[in-house]
Amino acid sequence: MNLNELTAAMNDFVQSKGWYDPQSPRQQTPRNLAISLNLEAAEVLEHFQWRDETADPSALAEELADVALYLLQLASVEQIDLEQAILHKLAKNYRRTWDNPSQGQ
């Protein structure tokens, strides 16, 4: 699946739960989605709290999937072409420089 197909699958799921309904207790506003994205990212961090490696790779995979789903949904709600945004950001990053000890910078 590509990003568009994943986004469509995510939108189908959210629609099936009724969460796009303005009366839903889980309104899918950009603010709510950004908060949820951050909360799920924090759950990723929990897998590494007090250790260098996760104790449960499958649980970590589920949390990473949650992060990706909220990211896809936020981009969709905001009408951002995430694939193009990623490609644009990668191109921009190639032009940036960071401190790199191996290059003596």
ZABA-839819 format. One record per atom (N, C-alpha, C, O, CB): z, x, y. Coordinates in steps of 0.2 Angstrom, whole numbers, plus 5000, padded with zeros to 4 digits. Each point is the difference from the previous one (the first is absolute). Glycine has a CB too. Layout:
BEGIN
ZXY...
END
This chain:
BEGIN
500050044994500049965006500050045006500350065000500349854994499050075011500150045007500549965004500349954999498450095000501349995007500549975005499949935002500449965000499750155005499249874996499949935001500249954994500249955002498850095006500849984986500249964995500850004999500249944998498750094996501450025007500850005000500249955005500549974999499550154996499749895011500349955005499849934999500549965001499350135007499749904989499849934998500549974995500249955000498650075002501450024993500449994995500749985003500449964998499050114993500849985013500749995004500049935004500549974999499650165001499349865003500049945004500049944996500349955001499150115007500349944986500049944995500749994998500249944999498650094997501650025002500750004998500449965005500449964999499550144994500149935014500449975005499849935001500449965002499750165004499249874994499849935001500349954995500249955001498850095004501049994989500249964994500849985001500249954997498950104995501349995011500749995001500149965006500649985001499650134994499349875009500149965006500350045006500249975005499949944988499950165007500350045005499650005006500250035006500350044985498849915009499650005006500149945004499849995006499450084989501249885002500149945004500550015005500550035000499449904990500050055016500450015006500749974999500550035004498549965003501149974989500749974998500350044995500649984998499049915005500150164994500350044995500650045002500150025006498849994989501749995001500550045002499950074999500450055003500349864993498750115002499850074999499350015004499550024997501149994992499549975017499450015005499750075000500450055000500049855007498950104992499750074999499850025007499450015001500249964987500850045017499850025006500050085000500350034996500349875010499150134999499950075000500750035001500250054996498749945009501649984998500750035001500350004993500350054998499849915014499949984985500349994993499750054995500450034996499949855007499150134997499650044996500250075001500150044995499049885004501050105007500250075002500750024998500150054997499149945013501249964991500750014997500050004993500450054997500149895013499250024986499950004993499850074998500250034995499649845004499650155004499750074998500650055001500050044995498849925009501550045001500650055001500550004995500250054997499549955015500549944986500549994995499850024993500450034997500049875010499050094992499750024993500050085000500150034995499249865004500550145007499950075000500750034999500150054997499049945011501449984995500750024999500250004992500450044998499949925014499549994985500149994993499750064996500250024995499949855006499350155001499750064997500550065001500150044995498749925008501550055003500550055001500650004995500250054998499449955014500649944987500650004995499850034994500550024996499849875009499150124993499950034993500150075000500050044995499149885003501050115008500150075001500650025003500250065001498649955000501649945000500750015003500450044995500149984995499949915012500250174996500550044996499650044994500350034996500749895007498450084997499650044995499350015002499749975005500949974986499150115006499350025002499549964997499450015002501050115000499749854992499549964997500349944998500649994999498950114996500049855004500249934999500350004992499750034996499549925013501350014990500249994993499649944997500050004994501250045010498449925000499749954997499349995003499949965005501249984993498450104999499350005003499749935000499649995005500350134991500249844999499749935001500349965005499649965003500250054985500849995013500449975006499750025007499949975004501150014989498950095007499750035006499349975001499849995006500950124993498949894996499349975000500049935003499649985004500150094987500849895007500149935003500150005007499749965004500750004985500150095013500150005007499450025004499949985006501350044991498550035001499450035003499549945001499649995005500650134991499749844999499549945000500349955005499549975004500250054984500949975013500349955005499850035007499849965004501150014988499250105009499850035006499249995002499849985005501250104993498649934997499349995000499849935002499649995004500250114988500549855004499949935001500149985007499649975004500650014984500450045015500249985007499550045005499949975005501350014991498650085002499650035005499349975000499749995005500950124993499149874996499449965000500149945004499549985003500250074986500849915010500149945003500150005008499749965003500850004986499850095013500150015007499350025003499949975006501350074993498550004998499350025003499649945000499649995004500550124991499949855000499649944999500249955006499549975003500450044984500749975014500249965005499850025007499949965004501150014988499150095009499850035006499250025001499850025005501450034995498549934995499250015000499850075001499650025003500349865001500550164992499850075000499750024994500249994994500850045013498450014994499750024994500350064998499950065002499049895001501650054992500450054998499650064997500250065001500749864996498650074999499550054998499750045005500150065000499749874990500050045016499750045005500650035004499950065003499149864998501550055000500650035003500250064997500250055003500249845001499650114989500250064996499550065001500250065001500449864991498850065008499550055000500050035007499950065001499449884991500850025013500050025007500650055001499950055003499649845001501150094993500650045001499950074996500250055003500549854998499050104993499950064997499550055004500150065000500049884989499450035014499550045004500450035006499950065002499149874995501450035006500450025006500550064997500150055004499849845002500450104988500550054998499750064998500350065001500449854995498650095002499750064999499950055006500050064999499449884992500650025015499950045006500750035003500050045004499049894998501550044995500750025002500250074997499750024995500649865007500250155001500350064997500749994999500349965005498850115000501249954990500750004999500250074999499650044998500449844997500750135006500250074998499950014993500249964995500750035014498850074989499950024993500150074999499750045003499449874997501550104997500250074999499550044997500050065001501249904998498450024996499550044997499550025004499650054999500649894991499750035016499550015005500250045006499750025005499749884991501350125004500350035005500149975007500050035005499550074989500549835005500049965006500849985002500149975005498749994993
END
